[in-house]
Every structure is written in C-alpha cells, then in structure tokens.
C-alpha cells in the first residue's frame, strides 16, 4: 500500500474527477505526491462514473486516449465509489459526492471548479502545469 494511505482516521478524503486522473500523463505532475504535500495523509476517492468516462476515453487514439489509459492505471491506488442510482452528468455526480463526503475535489475543469467553489467545496487545481494548489471561496 502506498505511503500516503496510512490507514489512520486522520486521512483527508479527496475526490478525483476525470480531468484529475489525466493530469499525470498530460503534465507529468504526480498528483498523489502533490496531495500528500498539501494534506499529509489522504484517501483518493473516484466515483464509478469517472471510471466509466475514463474507459470510454481510453478506447480512442491519440494523446487523450493515452492519458485516459494512464489514468486507469492509477485507479488501484484509489477507492472507487459505487455508481449512483440516478443517472446524471459526471460533473454533477462528482459535485454531489463531494458534498456527501465533505471532500475537496481535484479538477482542472473550469465549470466544475466554479460550481464547487460556489457551493463552498474546496478545489485543488493544477497551477502553472507544475503543482497542485488548494483554492477556497
């Protein structure tokens, strides 16, 4: 098990959206190290719908498909949430899950970021293609 998942109850749950799981391949930034620097002990959590979205993206060709395949390879380090009963857009599911878990979200999706901040949910973004940064409203 990775060092950042120490099993303690003091771990911060951090939700990852599809975009977050593409960051390592696209920018070369290790999001898990970045999260450890910010929170110390944390638990990365991914909604099942994000996994489905990554699988669909990975079926194509080119850089986006390769990034999605790399993102899928990161999933064994994450806890996968069960699929929601009510079909909804993935961004809505991410926001709903963040509210339920009281968890910050890693994303570079501008609309999702704005929606989350409007709801008072902290967001981690990739700053200058180099590091994660926590922002709050």
The first five atom37 places (N, CA, C, CB, O) and aatype in JSON, in Angstrom:
{
  "aatype": [20, 20, 20, 20, 20, 20, 20, 20, 20, 20, 20, 20, 20, 20, 20, 20, 20, 20, 20, 20, 20, 20, 20, 20, 20, 20, 20, 20, 20, 20, 20, 20, 20, 20, 20, 20, 20, 20, 20, 20, 20, 20, 20, 20, 20, 20, 20, 20, 20, 20, 20, 20, 20, 20, 20, 20, 20, 20, 20, 20, 20, 20, 20, 20, 20, 20, 20, 20, 20, 20, 20, 20, 20, 20, 20, 20, 20, 20, 20, 20, 20, 20, 20, 20, 20, 20, 20, 20, 20, 20, 20, 20, 20, 20, 20, 20, 20, 20, 20, 20, 20, 20, 20, 20, 20, 20, 20, 20, 20, 20, 20, 20, 20, 20, 20, 20, 20, 20, 20, 20, 20, 20, 20, 20, 20, 20, 20, 20, 20, 20, 20, 20, 20, 20, 20, 20, 20],
  "atom_mask": [
    [1, 1, 1, 1, 1],
    [1, 1, 1, 1, 1],
    [1, 1, 1, 1, 1],
    [1, 1, 1, 1, 1],
    [1, 1, 1, 1, 1],
    [1, 1, 1, 1, 1],
    [1, 1, 1, 1, 1],
    [1, 1, 1, 1, 1],
    [1, 1, 1, 1, 1],
    [1, 1, 1, 1, 1],
    [1, 1, 1, 1, 1],
    [1, 1, 1, 1, 1],
    [1, 1, 1, 1, 1],
    [1, 1, 1, 1, 1],
    [1, 1, 1, 1, 1],
    [1, 1, 1, 1, 1],
    [1, 1, 1, 1, 1],
    [1, 1, 1, 1, 1],
    [1, 1, 1, 1, 1],
    [1, 1, 1, 1, 1],
    [1, 1, 1, 1, 1],
    [1, 1, 1, 1, 1],
    [1, 1, 1, 1, 1],
    [1, 1, 1, 1, 1],
    [1, 1, 1, 1, 1],
    [1, 1, 1, 1, 1],
    [1, 1, 1, 1, 1],
    [1, 1, 1, 1, 1],
    [1, 1, 1, 1, 1],
    [1, 1, 1, 1, 1],
    [1, 1, 1, 1, 1],
    [1, 1, 1, 1, 1],
    [1, 1, 1, 1, 1],
    [1, 1, 1, 1, 1],
    [1, 1, 1, 1, 1],
    [1, 1, 1, 1, 1],
    [1, 1, 1, 1, 1],
    [1, 1, 1, 1, 1],
    [1, 1, 1, 1, 1],
    [1, 1, 1, 1, 1],
    [1, 1, 1, 1, 1],
    [1, 1, 1, 1, 1],
    [1, 1, 1, 1, 1],
    [1, 1, 1, 1, 1],
    [1, 1, 1, 1, 1],
    [1, 1, 1, 1, 1],
    [1, 1, 1, 1, 1],
    [1, 1, 1, 1, 1],
    [1, 1, 1, 1, 1],
    [1, 1, 1, 1, 1],
    [1, 1, 1, 1, 1],
    [1, 1, 1, 1, 1],
    [1, 1, 1, 1, 1],
    [1, 1, 1, 1, 1],
    [1, 1, 1, 1, 1],
    [1, 1, 1, 1, 1],
    [1, 1, 1, 1, 1],
    [1, 1, 1, 1, 1],
    [1, 1, 1, 1, 1],
    [1, 1, 1, 1, 1],
    [1, 1, 1, 1, 1],
    [1, 1, 1, 1, 1],
    [1, 1, 1, 1, 1],
    [1, 1, 1, 1, 1],
    [1, 1, 1, 1, 1],
    [1, 1, 1, 1, 1],
    [1, 1, 1, 1, 1],
    [1, 1, 1, 1, 1],
    [1, 1, 1, 1, 1],
    [1, 1, 1, 1, 1],
    [1, 1, 1, 1, 1],
    [1, 1, 1, 1, 1],
    [1, 1, 1, 1, 1],
    [1, 1, 1, 1, 1],
    [1, 1, 1, 1, 1],
    [1, 1, 1, 1, 1],
    [1, 1, 1, 1, 1],
    [1, 1, 1, 1, 1],
    [1, 1, 1, 1, 1],
    [1, 1, 1, 1, 1],
    [1, 1, 1, 1, 1],
    [1, 1, 1, 1, 1],
    [1, 1, 1, 1, 1],
    [1, 1, 1, 1, 1],
    [1, 1, 1, 1, 1],
    [1, 1, 1, 1, 1],
    [1, 1, 1, 1, 1],
    [1, 1, 1, 1, 1],
    [1, 1, 1, 1, 1],
    [1, 1, 1, 1, 1],
    [1, 1, 1, 1, 1],
    [1, 1, 1, 1, 1],
    [1, 1, 1, 1, 1],
    [1, 1, 1, 1, 1],
    [1, 1, 1, 1, 1],
    [1, 1, 1, 1, 1],
    [1, 1, 1, 1, 1],
    [1, 1, 1, 1, 1],
    [1, 1, 1, 1, 1],
    [1, 1, 1, 1, 1],
    [1, 1, 1, 1, 1],
    [1, 1, 1, 1, 1],
    [1, 1, 1, 1, 1],
    [1, 1, 1, 1, 1],
    [1, 1, 1, 1, 1],
    [1, 1, 1, 1, 1],
    [1, 1, 1, 1, 1],
    [1, 1, 1, 1, 1],
    [1, 1, 1, 1, 1],
    [1, 1, 1, 1, 1],
    [1, 1, 1, 1, 1],
    [1, 1, 1, 1, 1],
    [1, 1, 1, 1, 1],
    [1, 1, 1, 1, 1],
    [1, 1, 1, 1, 1],
    [1, 1, 1, 1, 1],
    [1, 1, 1, 1, 1],
    [1, 1, 1, 1, 1],
    [1, 1, 1, 1, 1],
    [1, 1, 1, 1, 1],
    [1, 1, 1, 1, 1],
    [1, 1, 1, 1, 1],
    [1, 1, 1, 1, 1],
    [1, 1, 1, 1, 1],
    [1, 1, 1, 1, 1],
    [1, 1, 1, 1, 1],
    [1, 1, 1, 1, 1],
    [1, 1, 1, 1, 1],
    [1, 1, 1, 1, 1],
    [1, 1, 1, 1, 1],
    [1, 1, 1, 1, 1],
    [1, 1, 1, 1, 1],
    [1, 1, 1, 1, 1],
    [1, 1, 1, 1, 1],
    [1, 1, 1, 1, 1],
    [1, 1, 1, 1, 1],
    [1, 1, 1, 1, 1]
  ],
  "atom_positions": [
    [[0.85, -1.18, 0.0], [0.0, 0.0, 0.0], [0.89, 1.24, 0.0], [-0.96, 0.0, 1.22], [1.95, 1.24, 0.63]],
    [[0.48, 2.26, -0.68], [1.27, 3.47, -0.82], [1.37, 4.23, 0.51], [0.67, 4.38, -1.9], [0.49, 4.12, 1.36]],
    [[2.45, 4.98, 0.66], [2.72, 5.69, 1.9], [1.65, 6.71, 2.26], [4.05, 6.37, 1.81], [1.4, 6.95, 3.44]],
    [[1.01, 7.31, 1.26], [0.04, 8.36, 1.55], [-1.27, 7.8, 2.08], [-0.22, 9.17, 0.31], [-2.12, 8.56, 2.55]],
    [[-1.44, 6.51, 2.03], [-2.65, 5.9, 2.57], [-2.26, 5.15, 3.83], [-3.34, 4.94, 1.54], [-2.13, 3.93, 3.81]],
    [[-2.08, 5.89, 4.92], [-1.55, 5.28, 6.14], [-2.57, 4.53, 6.96], [-0.94, 6.33, 6.97], [-2.21, 3.92, 7.97]],
    [[-3.84, 4.55, 6.57], [-4.85, 3.79, 7.28], [-5.38, 4.48, 8.52], [-4.3, 2.47, 7.66], [-6.3, 3.98, 9.16]],
    [[-4.82, 5.62, 8.86], [-5.27, 6.34, 10.05], [-6.59, 7.04, 9.82], [-4.23, 7.34, 10.47], [-6.99, 7.3, 8.68]],
    [[-7.27, 7.34, 10.92], [-8.56, 8.01, 10.81], [-8.4, 9.49, 10.49], [-9.35, 7.84, 12.09], [-9.39, 10.18, 10.22]],
    [[-7.17, 10.0, 10.51], [-6.93, 11.41, 10.24], [-6.75, 11.7, 8.75], [-5.71, 11.88, 10.99], [-6.43, 12.82, 8.36]],
    [[-6.96, 10.7, 7.92], [-6.82, 10.9, 6.47], [-7.9, 11.83, 5.94], [-6.88, 9.55, 5.73], [-9.05, 11.78, 6.37]],
    [[-7.51, 12.66, 5.0], [-8.45, 13.54, 4.32], [-8.95, 12.82, 3.07], [-7.79, 14.93, 3.96], [-8.14, 12.35, 2.26]],
    [[-10.25, 12.73, 2.9], [-10.8, 12.15, 1.68], [-10.71, 13.22, 0.6], [-12.28, 11.66, 1.88], [-11.14, 14.35, 0.81]],
    [[-10.16, 12.85, -0.55], [-10.02, 13.77, -1.68], [-10.64, 13.09, -2.9], [-8.51, 14.14, -1.94], [-10.27, 11.98, -3.26]],
    [[-11.58, 13.79, -3.52], [-12.29, 13.27, -4.68], [-11.53, 13.65, -5.95], [-13.73, 13.79, -4.73], [-11.12, 14.79, -6.11]],
    [[-11.36, 12.7, -6.86], [-10.68, 12.94, -8.13], [-11.7, 12.84, -9.26], [-9.51, 11.93, -8.35], [-12.46, 11.88, -9.33]],
    [[-11.71, 13.84, -10.13], [-12.59, 13.75, -11.3], [-11.77, 13.21, -12.47], [-13.21, 15.15, -11.65], [-10.58, 12.93, -12.33]],
    [[-12.41, 13.07, -13.61], [-11.74, 12.53, -14.79], [-10.52, 13.36, -15.15], [-12.71, 12.47, -15.97], [-9.45, 12.82, -15.42]],
    [[-10.7, 14.65, -15.16], [-9.62, 15.57, -15.51], [-8.41, 15.39, -14.6], [-10.11, 17.01, -15.44], [-7.27, 15.45, -15.07]],
    [[-8.65, 15.17, -13.31], [-7.56, 14.99, -12.36], [-6.7, 13.77, -12.71], [-8.11, 14.84, -10.94], [-5.48, 13.79, -12.58]],
    [[-7.37, 12.72, -13.15], [-6.64, 11.49, -13.48], [-5.91, 11.58, -14.81], [-7.6, 10.32, -13.5], [-5.11, 10.7, -15.14]],
    [[-6.17, 12.63, -15.58], [-5.44, 12.88, -16.82], [-4.19, 13.74, -16.59], [-6.34, 13.55, -17.85], [-3.29, 13.75, -17.42]],
    [[-4.14, 14.45, -15.47], [-3.04, 15.37, -15.17], [-1.67, 14.7, -15.21], [-3.25, 15.99, -13.81], [-0.76, 15.25, -15.83]],
    [[-1.48, 13.54, -14.57], [-0.13, 12.96, -14.56], [0.43, 12.7, -15.96], [-0.14, 11.67, -13.78], [1.61, 12.95, -16.21]],
    [[-0.4, 12.21, -16.86], [0.06, 11.92, -18.21], [0.28, 13.19, -19.01], [-0.94, 11.02, -18.92], [1.26, 13.32, -19.75]],
    [[-0.63, 14.13, -18.87], [-0.56, 15.36, -19.67], [0.49, 16.34, -19.19], [-1.9, 16.04, -19.68], [1.12, 17.03, -20.0]],
    [[0.69, 16.41, -17.87], [1.59, 17.44, -17.32], [2.81, 16.87, -16.61], [0.83, 18.3, -16.37], [3.71, 17.62, -16.25]],
    [[2.83, 15.57, -16.41], [3.97, 14.98, -15.72], [3.97, 15.27, -14.22], [5.24, 15.47, -16.32], [5.0, 15.08, -13.56]],
    [[2.84, 15.72, -13.68], [2.74, 16.03, -12.25], [2.17, 14.82, -11.52], [1.86, 17.3, -12.01], [1.13, 14.29, -11.9]],
    [[2.86, 14.39, -10.46], [2.38, 13.29, -9.64], [1.33, 13.85, -8.67], [3.56, 12.59, -8.86], [1.68, 14.46, -7.66]],
    [[0.07, 13.64, -8.97], [-0.99, 14.22, -8.14], [-0.99, 13.64, -6.73], [-2.34, 14.0, -8.8], [-1.36, 14.33, -5.79]],
    [[-0.59, 12.38, -6.58], [-0.57, 11.77, -5.26], [0.49, 12.41, -4.36], [-0.33, 10.26, -5.38], [0.24, 12.65, -3.18]],
    [[1.67, 12.68, -4.92], [2.69, 13.4, -4.14], [2.22, 14.8, -3.81], [4.03, 13.45, -4.92], [2.44, 15.29, -2.7]],
    [[1.58, 15.46, -4.78], [1.06, 16.8, -4.55], [0.02, 16.83, -3.43], [0.45, 17.36, -5.82], [0.03, 17.73, -2.59]],
    [[-0.86, 15.83, -3.43], [-1.88, 15.75, -2.38], [-1.25, 15.46, -1.02], [-2.9, 14.68, -2.71], [-1.7, 15.99, 0.0]],
    [[-0.23, 14.64, -1.01], [0.46, 14.34, 0.24], [1.14, 15.59, 0.8], [1.49, 13.21, 0.04], [1.13, 15.81, 2.01]],
    [[1.72, 16.4, -0.08], [2.35, 17.64, 0.38], [1.32, 18.59, 0.99], [3.07, 18.33, -0.78], [1.62, 19.28, 1.96]],
    [[0.12, 18.62, 0.44], [-0.92, 19.53, 0.92], [-1.61, 19.01, 2.17], [-1.95, 19.77, -0.17], [-1.81, 19.76, 3.13]],
    [[-1.98, 17.72, 2.18], [-2.81, 17.19, 3.26], [-2.08, 16.24, 4.21], [-3.96, 16.48, 2.67], [-2.58, 15.98, 5.31]],
    [[-0.93, 15.74, 3.83], [-0.33, 14.67, 4.62], [-1.05, 13.39, 4.26], [-0.42, 14.96, 6.16], [-1.05, 12.98, 3.09]],
    [[-1.67, 12.75, 5.24], [-2.4, 11.5, 4.99], [-3.72, 11.81, 4.28], [-2.64, 10.73, 6.32], [-4.48, 12.68, 4.72]],
    [[-3.99, 11.1, 3.19], [-5.22, 11.31, 2.44], [-5.67, 10.02, 1.81], [-5.03, 12.4, 1.37], [-4.91, 9.06, 1.68]],
    [[-6.94, 10.01, 1.41], [-7.51, 8.86, 0.7], [-8.1, 9.35, -0.61], [-8.59, 8.13, 1.56], [-9.08, 10.1, -0.6]],
    [[-7.52, 8.93, -1.75], [-8.09, 9.33, -3.04], [-9.33, 8.49, -3.35], [-7.04, 9.17, -4.17], [-9.32, 7.26, -3.26]],
    [[-10.41, 9.19, -3.72], [-11.69, 8.53, -3.99], [-12.16, 8.95, -5.38], [-12.75, 8.91, -2.9], [-12.06, 10.11, -5.76]],
    [[-12.69, 7.98, -6.13], [-13.13, 8.21, -7.5], [-14.53, 7.62, -7.69], [-12.13, 7.6, -8.52], [-14.74, 6.43, -7.42]],
    [[-15.49, 8.42, -8.14], [-16.82, 7.86, -8.44], [-16.75, 6.86, -9.61], [-17.82, 9.01, -8.79], [-15.95, 7.02, -10.52]],
    [[-17.58, 5.84, -9.56], [-17.61, 4.82, -10.61], [-17.87, 5.44, -11.98], [-18.69, 3.77, -10.31], [-17.36, 4.94, -12.99]],
    [[-18.65, 6.51, -12.02], [-18.96, 7.17, -13.29], [-17.71, 7.8, -13.92], [-20.02, 8.25, -13.08], [-17.61, 7.88, -15.15]],
    [[-16.77, 8.23, -13.1], [-15.5, 8.75, -13.61], [-14.7, 7.61, -14.24], [-14.68, 9.43, -12.47], [-14.07, 7.79, -15.29]],
    [[-14.72, 6.45, -13.6], [-14.04, 5.27, -14.15], [-14.63, 4.94, -15.52], [-14.16, 4.05, -13.19], [-13.89, 4.66, -16.46]],
    [[-15.95, 4.97, -15.62], [-16.62, 4.69, -16.9], [-16.19, 5.7, -17.97], [-18.15, 4.72, -16.73], [-15.93, 5.34, -19.11]],
    [[-16.13, 6.97, -17.57], [-15.72, 8.01, -18.51], [-14.28, 7.81, -18.98], [-15.88, 9.4, -17.86], [-13.97, 8.0, -20.16]],
    [[-13.4, 7.42, -18.07], [-12.01, 7.14, -18.45], [-11.93, 5.95, -19.41], [-11.16, 6.86, -17.19], [-11.18, 5.98, -20.39]],
    [[-12.71, 4.92, -19.12], [-12.72, 3.74, -20.0], [-13.16, 4.13, -21.41], [-13.64, 2.63, -19.44], [-12.58, 3.68, -22.39]],
    [[-14.19, 4.95, -21.51], [-14.67, 5.38, -22.82], [-13.61, 6.21, -23.54], [-15.97, 6.2, -22.68], [-13.38, 6.01, -24.73]],
    [[-12.96, 7.12, -22.82], [-11.89, 7.93, -23.43], [-10.71, 7.08, -23.87], [-11.42, 9.0, -22.45], [-10.07, 7.38, -24.89]],
    [[-10.42, 6.04, -23.12], [-9.24, 5.22, -23.41], [-9.39, 4.39, -24.68], [-8.97, 4.3, -22.24], [-8.4, 3.88, -25.2]],
    [[-10.6, 4.25, -25.19], [-10.85, 3.43, -26.38], [-10.4, 4.12, -27.67], [-12.31, 3.09, -26.48], [-10.24, 3.47, -28.7]],
    [[-10.2, 5.41, -27.61], [-9.81, 6.15, -28.81], [-8.33, 6.05, -29.09], [-10.2, 7.6, -28.67], [-7.63, 5.17, -28.59]],
    [[-7.86, 6.98, -29.92], [-6.45, 7.05, -30.27], [-5.94, 8.44, -29.92], [-6.22, 6.74, -31.78], [-6.72, 9.36, -29.69]],
    [[-4.66, 8.57, -29.88], [-4.06, 9.87, -29.64], [-3.74, 10.11, -28.18], [-4.97, 10.94, -30.13], [-3.8, 9.22, -27.34]],
    [[-3.39, 11.36, -27.92], [-2.91, 11.75, -26.58], [-3.98, 11.63, -25.51], [-2.39, 13.17, -26.61], [-3.68, 11.21, -24.39]],
    [[-5.21, 11.98, -25.83], [-6.28, 11.9, -24.83], [-6.55, 10.45, -24.43], [-7.57, 12.53, -25.37], [-6.75, 10.17, -23.25]],
    [[-6.55, 9.56, -25.38], [-6.77, 8.14, -25.08], [-5.61, 7.58, -24.26], [-6.95, 7.34, -26.38], [-5.83, 6.81, -23.33]],
    [[-4.4, 7.96, -24.61], [-3.22, 7.51, -23.86], [-3.27, 8.04, -22.43], [-1.91, 7.96, -24.56], [-2.94, 7.32, -21.49]],
    [[-3.66, 9.3, -22.27], [-3.77, 9.89, -20.94], [-4.85, 9.17, -20.12], [-4.1, 11.4, -21.04], [-4.67, 8.94, -18.93]],
    [[-5.95, 8.81, -20.76], [-7.02, 8.08, -20.08], [-6.54, 6.69, -19.65], [-8.25, 7.95, -20.98], [-6.87, 6.23, -18.55]],
    [[-5.78, 6.03, -20.5], [-5.25, 4.71, -20.12], [-4.3, 4.84, -18.93], [-4.51, 4.06, -21.32], [-4.29, 3.99, -18.04]],
    [[-3.5, 5.91, -18.92], [-2.61, 6.15, -17.78], [-3.44, 6.41, -16.53], [-1.65, 7.36, -18.07], [-3.12, 5.92, -15.45]],
    [[-4.52, 7.19, -16.67], [-5.41, 7.46, -15.55], [-6.04, 6.19, -15.0], [-6.5, 8.41, -15.97], [-6.17, 6.03, -13.78]],
    [[-6.42, 5.28, -15.89], [-6.97, 3.99, -15.45], [-5.94, 3.19, -14.65], [-7.45, 3.17, -16.66], [-6.3, 2.47, -13.72]],
    [[-4.68, 3.31, -15.02], [-3.61, 2.59, -14.3], [-3.42, 3.13, -12.88], [-2.29, 2.71, -15.08], [-2.84, 2.44, -12.04]],
    [[-3.9, 4.33, -12.61], [-3.77, 4.91, -11.26], [-4.89, 4.45, -10.32], [-3.78, 6.43, -11.35], [-4.77, 4.6, -9.11]],
    [[-5.94, 3.89, -10.87], [-7.12, 3.54, -10.08], [-6.89, 2.54, -8.94], [-8.15, 3.0, -10.97], [-7.57, 2.63, -7.93]],
    [[-5.95, 1.59, -9.07], [-5.73, 0.69, -7.93], [-5.29, 1.41, -6.65], [-4.69, -0.34, -8.3], [-5.38, 0.85, -5.56]],
    [[-4.83, 2.65, -6.78], [-4.42, 3.42, -5.61], [-5.59, 4.19, -4.99], [-3.31, 4.39, -5.99], [-5.42, 4.9, -4.0]],
    [[-6.78, 4.06, -5.59], [-7.95, 4.84, -5.18], [-9.08, 3.94, -4.7], [-8.43, 5.73, -6.33], [-9.16, 2.77, -5.07]],
    [[-9.95, 4.51, -3.88], [-11.19, 3.84, -3.51], [-12.23, 4.26, -4.54], [-11.65, 4.18, -2.03], [-12.4, 5.45, -4.8]],
    [[-12.93, 3.3, -5.12], [-13.95, 3.57, -6.13], [-15.32, 3.58, -5.44], [-13.9, 2.52, -7.29], [-15.69, 2.61, -4.78]],
    [[-16.05, 4.68, -5.62], [-17.4, 4.76, -5.07], [-18.35, 3.99, -5.96], [-17.84, 6.23, -4.93], [-18.16, 3.93, -7.18]],
    [[-19.38, 3.4, -5.39], [-20.38, 2.71, -6.21], [-21.11, 3.7, -7.12], [-21.4, 1.95, -5.32], [-21.21, 4.89, -6.82]],
    [[-21.61, 3.19, -8.23], [-22.36, 4.03, -9.17], [-23.62, 4.55, -8.49], [-22.73, 3.23, -10.45], [-24.23, 3.87, -7.66]],
    [[-24.01, 5.77, -8.84], [-25.22, 6.39, -8.29], [-26.45, 5.74, -8.91], [-25.22, 7.93, -8.54], [-26.41, 5.26, -10.05]],
    [[-27.53, 5.72, -8.16], [-28.78, 5.13, -8.64], [-29.43, 5.97, -9.72], [-29.75, 4.96, -7.49], [-30.06, 5.44, -10.64]],
    [[-29.27, 7.28, -9.62], [-29.9, 8.2, -10.56], [-28.9, 8.64, -11.62], [-30.48, 9.42, -9.82], [-27.87, 9.21, -11.28]],
    [[-29.19, 8.38, -12.89], [-28.27, 8.82, -13.93], [-28.16, 10.35, -13.93], [-28.73, 8.31, -15.32], [-29.16, 11.06, -13.79]],
    [[-26.96, 10.84, -14.09], [-26.71, 12.28, -14.11], [-25.38, 12.51, -14.81], [-26.71, 12.9, -12.66], [-24.58, 11.58, -14.94]],
    [[-25.13, 13.74, -15.25], [-23.81, 14.04, -15.83], [-22.71, 13.79, -14.79], [-23.76, 15.51, -16.33], [-22.92, 13.95, -13.59]],
    [[-21.55, 13.39, -15.26], [-20.45, 13.03, -14.37], [-20.08, 14.19, -13.45], [-19.23, 12.59, -15.18], [-19.82, 13.97, -12.26]],
    [[-20.05, 15.41, -13.96], [-19.71, 16.56, -13.11], [-20.69, 16.72, -11.96], [-19.66, 17.84, -13.94], [-20.3, 17.08, -10.85]],
    [[-21.97, 16.47, -12.23], [-22.99, 16.54, -11.18], [-22.75, 15.48, -10.12], [-24.4, 16.37, -11.79], [-22.91, 15.73, -8.93]],
    [[-22.38, 14.29, -10.57], [-22.1, 13.19, -9.64], [-20.88, 13.52, -8.78], [-21.88, 11.87, -10.41], [-20.88, 13.26, -7.58]],
    [[-19.86, 14.09, -9.39], [-18.66, 14.49, -8.64], [-19.04, 15.52, -7.58], [-17.56, 15.06, -9.6], [-18.64, 15.4, -6.43]],
    [[-19.81, 16.54, -7.97], [-20.21, 17.59, -7.02], [-21.07, 17.0, -5.9], [-20.99, 18.7, -7.75], [-20.87, 17.33, -4.73]],
    [[-22.01, 16.15, -6.25], [-22.88, 15.52, -5.23], [-22.05, 14.67, -4.27], [-23.97, 14.65, -5.91], [-22.26, 14.72, -3.06]],
    [[-21.12, 13.91, -4.81], [-20.26, 13.06, -3.98], [-19.39, 13.91, -3.05], [-19.38, 12.16, -4.86], [-19.19, 13.55, -1.89]],
    [[-18.88, 15.03, -3.56], [-18.05, 15.92, -2.75], [-18.87, 16.49, -1.59], [-17.48, 17.07, -3.6], [-18.36, 16.61, -0.47]],
    [[-20.12, 16.83, -1.86], [-20.98, 17.35, -0.78], [-21.24, 16.28, 0.26], [-22.31, 17.86, -1.36], [-21.16, 16.55, 1.46]],
    [[-21.56, 15.08, -0.18], [-21.87, 13.98, 0.74], [-20.66, 13.63, 1.6], [-22.34, 12.74, -0.04], [-20.79, 13.41, 2.81]],
    [[-19.49, 13.59, 0.99], [-18.26, 13.19, 1.69], [-17.56, 14.36, 2.37], [-17.31, 12.53, 0.73], [-16.59, 14.16, 3.1]],
    [[-18.04, 15.57, 2.13], [-17.35, 16.79, 2.62], [-15.88, 16.74, 2.2], [-17.47, 16.92, 4.17], [-14.98, 16.94, 3.02]],
    [[-15.68, 16.49, 0.93], [-14.33, 16.28, 0.41], [-13.96, 17.34, -0.61], [-14.21, 14.9, -0.21], [-14.8, 17.75, -1.42]],
    [[-12.71, 17.78, -0.59], [-12.23, 18.65, -1.67], [-12.12, 17.83, -2.96], [-10.86, 19.29, -1.31], [-12.05, 16.6, -2.92]],
    [[-12.12, 18.53, -4.1], [-12.09, 17.86, -5.4], [-10.88, 18.34, -6.19], [-13.39, 18.13, -6.19], [-10.58, 19.53, -6.23]],
    [[-10.18, 17.4, -6.81], [-9.1, 17.74, -7.73], [-9.69, 17.79, -9.13], [-7.91, 16.7, -7.64], [-10.22, 16.79, -9.63]],
    [[-9.6, 18.96, -9.77], [-10.09, 19.12, -11.14], [-9.46, 20.33, -11.79], [-11.61, 19.23, -11.16], [-9.05, 21.28, -11.11]],
    [[-9.37, 20.31, -13.09], [-9.0, 21.5, -13.85], [-10.13, 21.91, -14.77], [-7.72, 21.24, -14.67], [-9.96, 22.78, -15.62]],
    [[-11.3, 21.29, -14.59], [-12.48, 21.63, -15.35], [-13.03, 22.94, -14.8], [-13.55, 20.49, -15.28], [-13.48, 22.99, -13.66]],
    [[-13.01, 24.0, -15.61], [-13.37, 25.34, -15.14], [-14.81, 25.42, -14.62], [-13.19, 26.34, -16.26], [-15.06, 25.99, -13.56]],
    [[-15.76, 24.85, -15.37], [-17.16, 24.93, -14.95], [-17.37, 24.17, -13.64], [-18.08, 24.37, -16.04], [-18.02, 24.67, -12.73]],
    [[-16.83, 22.97, -13.55], [-16.96, 22.18, -12.32], [-16.31, 22.92, -11.16], [-16.33, 20.78, -12.49], [-16.87, 22.98, -10.06]],
    [[-15.13, 23.47, -11.38], [-14.43, 24.23, -10.34], [-15.31, 25.37, -9.83], [-13.08, 24.78, -10.88], [-15.46, 25.55, -8.63]],
    [[-15.88, 26.15, -10.75], [-16.73, 27.27, -10.36], [-17.96, 26.81, -9.59], [-17.15, 28.07, -11.6], [-18.34, 27.43, -8.6]],
    [[-18.58, 25.72, -10.04], [-19.76, 25.18, -9.35], [-19.41, 24.73, -7.93], [-20.35, 24.01, -10.14], [-20.14, 25.0, -6.99]],
    [[-18.28, 24.04, -7.8], [-17.86, 23.55, -6.48], [-17.55, 24.71, -5.54], [-16.63, 22.64, -6.61], [-17.97, 24.71, -4.38]],
    [[-16.81, 25.69, -6.03], [-16.48, 26.84, -5.19], [-17.73, 27.6, -4.77], [-15.51, 27.78, -5.92], [-17.82, 28.1, -3.65]],
    [[-18.69, 27.69, -5.68], [-19.96, 28.36, -5.37], [-20.69, 27.64, -4.23], [-20.86, 28.41, -6.62], [-21.38, 28.27, -3.44]],
    [[-20.53, 26.31, -4.17], [-21.15, 25.51, -3.11], [-20.3, 25.46, -1.84], [-21.41, 24.09, -3.6], [-20.69, 24.85, -0.85]],
    [[-19.13, 26.11, -1.87], [-18.26, 26.13, -0.7], [-17.36, 24.91, -0.58], [-19.08, 26.24, 0.53], [-16.81, 24.65, 0.49]],
    [[-17.21, 24.16, -1.67], [-16.36, 22.97, -1.66], [-14.96, 23.36, -2.14], [-16.97, 21.84, -2.55], [-14.83, 23.92, -3.23]],
    [[-13.92, 23.07, -1.35], [-12.56, 23.4, -1.78], [-12.17, 22.6, -3.03], [-11.57, 23.12, -0.64], [-12.61, 21.47, -3.23]],
    [[-11.34, 23.22, -3.86], [-10.92, 22.61, -5.12], [-9.39, 22.67, -5.21], [-11.57, 23.34, -6.34], [-8.76, 23.66, -4.82]],
    [[-8.83, 21.61, -5.71], [-7.39, 21.59, -6.0], [-7.23, 21.65, -7.51], [-6.69, 20.3, -5.39], [-7.83, 20.86, -8.24]],
    [[-6.42, 22.58, -7.96], [-6.19, 22.76, -9.39], [-4.7, 22.63, -9.68], [-6.73, 24.13, -9.87], [-3.87, 22.74, -8.79]],
    [[-4.39, 22.4, -10.93], [-3.01, 22.36, -11.37], [-2.58, 23.79, -11.68], [-2.82, 21.43, -12.61], [-3.15, 24.42, -12.57]],
    [[-1.6, 24.29, -10.96], [-1.13, 25.66, -11.13], [0.15, 25.66, -11.94], [-0.92, 26.35, -9.76], [1.11, 24.98, -11.59]],
    [[0.17, 26.43, -13.01], [1.36, 26.59, -13.87], [1.9, 25.27, -14.4], [2.45, 27.3, -13.1], [3.1, 25.15, -14.66]],
    [[1.03, 24.29, -14.56], [1.42, 22.97, -15.08], [2.53, 22.32, -14.24], [1.89, 23.09, -16.53], [3.27, 21.48, -14.74]],
    [[2.63, 22.74, -12.95], [3.74, 22.25, -12.13], [3.33, 21.64, -10.8], [4.68, 23.36, -11.87], [3.96, 20.69, -10.34]],
    [[2.26, 22.18, -10.18], [1.92, 21.73, -8.83], [0.44, 21.92, -8.56], [2.76, 22.47, -7.78], [-0.23, 22.73, -9.2]],
    [[-0.05, 21.15, -7.6], [-1.43, 21.32, -7.18], [-1.53, 22.46, -6.19], [-1.98, 20.02, -6.56], [-0.64, 22.7, -5.38]],
    [[-2.65, 23.18, -6.28], [-2.9, 24.28, -5.37], [-4.34, 24.2, -4.88], [-2.62, 25.66, -6.05], [-5.26, 24.0, -5.67]],
    [[-4.52, 24.35, -3.57], [-5.83, 24.32, -2.96], [-6.44, 25.71, -2.99], [-5.76, 23.8, -1.52], [-5.82, 26.67, -2.55]],
    [[-7.66, 25.8, -3.52], [-8.36, 27.09, -3.53], [-9.71, 26.93, -2.86], [-8.52, 27.64, -4.97], [-10.36, 25.89, -2.96]],
    [[-10.12, 27.99, -2.18], [-11.41, 28.02, -1.48], [-12.08, 29.32, -1.83], [-11.26, 27.87, 0.07], [-11.43, 30.3, -2.2]],
    [[-13.39, 29.33, -1.72], [-14.13, 30.57, -1.98], [-14.05, 31.48, -0.79], [-15.58, 30.28, -2.33], [-14.61, 32.57, -0.82]]
  ]
}
